[in-house]
Amino acid sequence: MTLQLSVLDEVRRGMIPAHIYNDRAIFELEKERIFSRAWIFVGHESEIAQPGDYVVRRVLDDSFIVIRDEDGRVRAHFNMCLHRGMQVCRAEMGNASHFRCPYHGWSYRNDGRIAGLPFHHDAYGGGAGFRRKGKRLLPAPNIGIYNGMIFISLAATAPPLEEYLGDFRFYLDFYTRQSHSGIELHGPQRWRIKANWKIGAENFAGDMYHTPHTHTSVVEIGLFREPSAQKRKEGVLYWAGNGGGTTYKLPEGSLEERLRYVGYPDDMIARMKQSWTAEQLNIIGEDGFMFSAASLYPNLSFVHNWPKVADSDDVLPFITLRQWQPISENETEILSWFAVDKEAPEQFKALSYKAYLMCFGSTGMFEQDDVENWVSLTNTAAGSMARRLLLNSRMGLLEDGTEVAPPLTREQFSGPGVARKGYSEFNQRELLRRWADDLERPVEAAAQDSEPGGSVPAADDKIVSRA
């Protein structure tokens, strides 16, 4: 553990031991101490809009059926039969009133309660041998919802979702609540890359520095007017609660003019003005910043951008949510959703989706550039020499730790948290500090809250928390 503490101390000062991006022992610690406790995104209510709608999502090695039951309640069932442990649902999504295990035929209602098992009387002696009452698929210890986004925590003692998100909720609204109806998600696209999961989360948390270099070809062909070196340098980085992100500086103008500049039609602008607080509107209208990429610790990221989608100067904004699902220390499954306001015009939705596909997803231009970097870093981090190298992630700091640029005041940037202008790796350091703090903190022994045969006391009384 002494070696591990020295690694974590280096991370906290912004010097990153290269091998943390491809190390089996560290990955096992991440599974135990991060993903067993954090709130992990597993879907959106728009994906399970009707009773019986479900999606199957993972929290590392654990598969969950995220479903809306017949009463309209959102639930998350551990996808494992109470009898012999077979997965009861092997589809990725669908609609079902019941789930039937293919191994021995045990069946469950979509609220998780056991509905029947073959030869109950003959094989088990009926209720005298196996009482079905109170038996159900194991529920997720905690499930919470914010702006329709569904999260699971495997920790019974997890803080409320609202507390976990903290002030990052202020910024989440720009991606997930452009009207009172909220967003709808489409997808996800799903594919695997040979790269460590942390790299994508860091990249979208605050790496404005890479944009004009990694994505040079996209800038040169004229599809984007923003990612020039100077444009990126004028943006602001912010960190609040358990997340942070980047912004672009917009040209002078009113709130409406600035929102039109990034491609929003007037009817959507009117709904944004009704949905966001005065402080949220001021960031765009008064301070002149528009939100771009962001990450919520540990492994969920967001992108908002506005490329040209035709041979003209017209731009179309799009939003995507992306999750970095760890498979191993050197492999990640990416889940990428297209997000759009439910009340947006149909033509806007179609063009915004086209813009998203051009830039992100498995064939997106930005995606290809980024993944090339991440795979190279992960591969190189596997060797013995990488254990001798500390990667410099101290951009924005002088040698003595003094900040190159002081934090902005609330008069300069209306949002909560800490904000800085210009190039810096402050956000990446903040994300990795949380990573280091979690790895250093042992997991408390879990209380035994279940009985043989899948009886889970008080499970039916667990209420979905809405932040």
N, C-alpha and C positions, 0 to 999 in steps of 0.2 A: 504493500500500500504506500510505502514511502516514495517509490518511483512514481506511482500514480499521482500523489500529491504534488510532486515537483512538476509533472506535466500540467496539472491544473493551474498551478501558480504561474507558469509561463503563459498559459492561455489568458489568464486574467490581466497580465501586463501587455498583451497584444503581440506576443511572440509565440507563434503556433507550432508546436511539434508536428512536423509534416506527417508522421505516421498515424496521427489520429484519424486520417481519412482512409485508412486501409489496415485496420488492426482488429483481429478477432476478439481479443480480450476486452478491448474498449467497447466493441459492438455488444458483447454480452452484458457489460455494465449498463449500456444505454437501454437495452431491453428491460433490465431489472429496475433501473432507477429513474428512467425518463418516461418510457411508454407505459409503465405500470401505474403512473401517477398523474400524468398530464391529461388535459382535456384534448381529445383527438377528434377531428372532424370526420363524420361518417356519411354525410349526405345533407340534402335539403328537403324541406317539406313539399316543394313543388314536384319532387321525384316520386313522392308517395301521396298524391293528392286525394285519392279515393280510398274508402275502406277496402282493405285487402291488398292494396298496393304495397310492394316491398322491394327493397334492394338488399343485396348481400355485400357487406363491406368488412374489411379486416382492420384490426388493431394489432399490428405485427402478426403473431402466429394465431391469433384468435379471430374466428369468423363469427359475424353477427348478422342476424336477419333483422334489418331495420324496417319496421312495418307500421302501417296505420290499421288498427284493429277495427272491428265492426262498430265500436262506439266512437270511432274517430280519434282515439288516443294513440300517440306515437310511442312505440315500444322498441326495444332492442333485445332480441333473444340470442343467447349463445347457441350457435348452430351445431348442437351435439345432442343426439338422442339419449334419453335417460337410461336406456336399456344396455346397449353395447357400444355406444359412443359413435355411431355412424352419423355423418352430417345428414340432417333431415331435409335440407334444401340445397340442391346442387345447381340450381339456375342462378343467373346473375341478377335478374330482376323479373317481376311479373305481378300477378294478382292471385291471391289464394285465400279461401276461407279456412282451409286446414292444410297441414303439412303431414305427409305420411312417410315414415322412415322406410327406405327401400330394403333394409336388412331383414327385419322381422315384422314390419307392418304396424308398429306403434304409430298412432296418429295424434296430432295436436291441433287445437283451435289456433286462430291467428293471434289470440291474446296470450298464447303460450300454454294454456291449460291442457292437460292430457285429455283426449277425447275418447280414446279406445285402444285396446290391444287385443290381438287375436287370442281366442281360447282363454279368455280371462278366468272363467269359472273352472274349466278343466285343468288348465296349466298352473293356475295360481290359487285355486280354491276360492275365487271371487274376492270379495272385500275382506274376507278373513285372512287372506294371504297377501294381497296387495291392494291397499286402499288408493283409489285414483284421486279422491278428493284432496285438494291442496298440492297435487303434483303438477309441475309445470316446467317448461324449458327454463334453464337458468337465465335470469335477467341480468343485463349489464348493471354493475353496482351503482352507476350514476349516469343519467342522461339529461342533457340540458339543451335548450333551444334559444338562439338569438337571431332575430330577423329571419326566421325560417331555417337557419343553419343548425343542423343537429350535431351535437357533440356527445361523446362517451368518455367517461373516466373509469378506469378499472380500479381506482382506489375508493374504498368505502368512505374514507375520511377526506375526500377531495373537497377543496373550497367550492362554494357556489360558482357556477360558470360566470356570472356577472363579475364576481370578485376576481376570478382568474383573468378575464379579459381586461379588466381595469379600464384605464383611459383609452386603450386602443379601440374601444367601442365607438368613440367619437369618429375615428377614421374608417372603421368598418362600414359605417352608414353610407359613405360615398360609393362603396362598391355594391352594397346590398340593399339600399333603401333609397332609390331615386324617386319613388312615389310611395304613397301609403300602402299600395298593394304589394310592394317588394319585388324581388326578382324571381325569375324562373331559370332553372338550370337545364342544360341539354348536354347529353353525354352520360358518362365521361368517355373520352378516348383513353385507352389504357395500353401502355407499352413499357418495356424494361430497358434500362441502360446500365452499362457496366461502370457505375460511378457511385460514390458515397452519398448518402441522403443529405448530409449537412450542407453540401456545397450549393445545391439549388436553393435551400432555405437562406443561406448567407447571401447568395447572389441577388435575390429579390428583396432582401431586407434593406440593402443600402448601397449596392455596387453601381453607382453612377459612373465610376471611373472607367469601367470596361466598355461602356456603350459605344463611344466613337471609335474604338479600336477593334474590338471583337466584331462589331456589326458594321464595319466600314463599307462593305459591299451594298448593304441595304441603304445606307446614307447616300452612296455615290449614284445609285440608280434613281434617286429622287423620290422614293416612296414615303420617306419620312422627312419632315422639315425640322423636327426637334432634336434628334440625337447628336448634334454637332458638339464638339468639345466645349465650346463657349456656352451653348445652351444648357448643357448638363451642369456646368460649373455654377450657373446662376440659380440652380434649383436648391431646395432645402431638404435636408434629411431630418426626420423626426423619429423619436422613440418614446412610446407611452405604454405603461402597463407591461404586457408580455408580447408586444409587437412593435414594429416600426416600418418605415418605408421612405419613399422618395417622391419628389415633386418636380414639376417643370415651372419655370417662370413664364407667365403669359404676357403678351403685349398689353399696353395700356388700353383701358376701356371699362365699360360698366360690367356688372355681373352678367347681364344678358349677352353683351358683345363677347365676353370671354368664353361663355359657354357655347355660343355659336361658332367661335373660332375653332373649337375642338369638335364641331360637327353636330351638336344637339339641336333638334328642331324646337320651335317656340313652344309647342304643346308640352314637350317633355321638360323644358326649362320651367314652365309654369308649375308643373307638379313637383319639381325639385325645390322650388321656392316654398312650397307648402309643406314639404317633408323634412327639410333640414332646419336646424336651429339658426339663430342669428349669427352665432360664432362660426358655425360651419359655412354659412353663406359668405361671411366676411373673409375667410381664407381665400376664396376665389375672387369675390367682388372688390374687396379693399386691399388685401395683401397681394393678390395677383398670382397665386400658386394653384396649380392643378395636380391632382394626385396621379401617380404613375404606378410603380411596383411597391409591394409591401409583403411582409411575412409575419405570421403569428406563430410564436414558438409552440411546439417544436418544428412542425413539418407541413404547414399550410401557407401557401402564397397566393397573391392576387396581382393581376396586371390590368391596368387601364391605359389604353393608348389610342391614337387616332391617325392611322395611315391613310394614304390615298388608295382608293380602290378602283380607280379608272384613270384614263389618260386625261386628267384634269387636275386642277388645284383643290378640288373638293376632298374633304377628309371624312372618315366615318369612325366614330369611337366604338371600341369593343371592351368588354370585361371578360376575364377568364380567372377561374379559381383552379389552382393546381396543388396537388398533394404529393409529397415525396415519401412514398411508402417503403420503408427499409425492407430489403430481402436478406441482405447479408452486409458485411462490412464493405463490399465492393460491388454491390448491385442494388438498384433502386427501381421500384415500379412507379411510374408517373401516372397519376390520374388527372386528366385535364378536362374541365367543364367550360362550356360557353355559358355566360350569364347575361341576361338582358332584362330590363324592366318589363313587368307583366303588361303594363299599360302602353308600352311603346307601339307606334304604328307598325303594321305588319311589314311594310316595305323597309322600314328602319331595321327591324329584326333580321330580315333576310340579308341586307347589306352589311350589317354589323357582324353577322355570322361569317360572311365572306371575308371580312377584314380579319377576324380571328383566325380562320383557317390559313390565311396567307402568312400570318406571323407566328402562330403558335400551334400546338398540337403536334402530332407525330411527324408531319411533313412541313411544318412552319419554318420560314426562313430564319427567324430569330432562334428558334429551337435548335436548328442544326448547328448554328454558330456556338451556342452555349454548351451543348452536349459535347462537342469536340474538346472544349476546354476541360470540362468536368471529368471526362473519361481519361484524358491525359494526366490530370492531377492525381486521380485515384490510382492509376497504374504505376506511376512513378513513386507514389507514397508507400508501395508495398515492399521496396527493397531495404537492405540493411543501411545504405547510406542515408535514406530518409530519416532514420532514427538519430542521425547526427545533425539534422538541419532544423533550424527554427525559422519558420516563414514569417516575414515581417508584415504584420497587420496593424501597424501603428500610424497609418496615414492620418493626419490631423493632429498629431502630437509632436512636440519637441522632445529632445532627448531626456529632459528632466520631467517629462510628463505634462508640461504646460500645454494647453490647447492652442492650436494655431488660430482658430476662430472661436470666439466666445459664444455661448448659447444666445439665441435670439430672445428678445423680450416678447411678452404677449402683445405689445403694440406692434411689433414687427411680424409676428406670426401668431394668429389667434387661437391655435389649437393647443391642447394640453400636452404635458410631457416636456421633453427637451428637444429643441430644434436648432440645427446649425446650417449655415449656408456654405456651399462650396464642396469640393472634394474632401472626403473623410471616410475612414473605416469605423467610425463610432458605432454605427448600428451593428456591423458584423461583430465588433467586440462585445456589445451588449448581449447579442444572441448567444455568443460563445461563453460569456460569463454565466448566463443562466444554465447553459449546458454544464459548465464546470461545477457550479453550485449543486446541481442535481446529482452529478456523478459522485460528489463528495459526501452526500447525505444518504446514509443507509436506509433501506426500506424497512419500515416497522413490520413486525410479524402480523400477518392478516388474521383477523378474527375468523373462527370457524362458524359460518352462518348457514350452513346447509346440512342436510341429513341424507343418509343413504336413500337412493331411489328418487332423488330430485326434489324432495320437499324443501321448500325455501320459505321459512317463516316470514310473514309480513311482506312478502314480495308484492302481493297484489295492492298493498297500500302505498307503495313507492310512487311518488308523484313526479312527473316530468317537470323540471324547473325551467321557467322561461325568463331569461335575463332581460 
